[in-house]
Amino acid sequence: MCKLLRLKEWLSSGLEKVYFIVHRHDGTGAHLLAKYTIEQFNKHLCASIPEIVLQPGTMDEVV
């Protein structure tokens, strides 16, 4: 949450665009982490980032 507060402060100070990368060294759960991150950005930063849509079958083996 601390990072979100910092981003919120920067946005209030005039920041217009943020590039954010979600990465996991082994790839497992990266899609879940990305989904959670987007949900939090939308909730706490009043963002309107669309939900990630995965192709069917692409993450079946990673959960």
BELJOBEL-V127477 format. One record per helix or strand of 2 or more residues. SS is the DSSP state (alpha for helix, beta for strand). FROM is the first residue (numbers start at 1). TO is the last residue. Records with the same first field share a line. If there is no record, write none. Layout:
SS->FROM-TO ; FROM-TO
This chain:
alpha->2-12 ; 30-44
